[in-house]
Amino acid sequence: MSDQTNTTSNASTTSTNDAADSAGQTWVAVGPAGTVGSIGRTGGGFVVRLAARSEQSGEYPTLAVAKSALFAALGPGADYPEFHEH
């Protein structure tokens, strides 16, 4: 048996209050034809909604991944949209 001590670090964790404060942010995705979708921040990540669909997609860990998912969902030949925070 070895005597090992477990240590943890709080350096990379974020406060639950910080996550709650930022939940509710929205980014609107705008293409040449107008609004194509939106991204909403939740307490645990980001959700994507396309303008043409009523349901939301899964939850993504970062805004960059959510933007990529929204762009991919637009289909082949689509222009990369501009994202505006609201």
Secondary structure by P-SEA (a helix, b strand, c coil): ccbbbbbbbccccccaaaaaaaccbbbbbbcccccccbbbbcccbbbbbbccccccccccccaaaaaaaaaaaccccccbbbbbcc
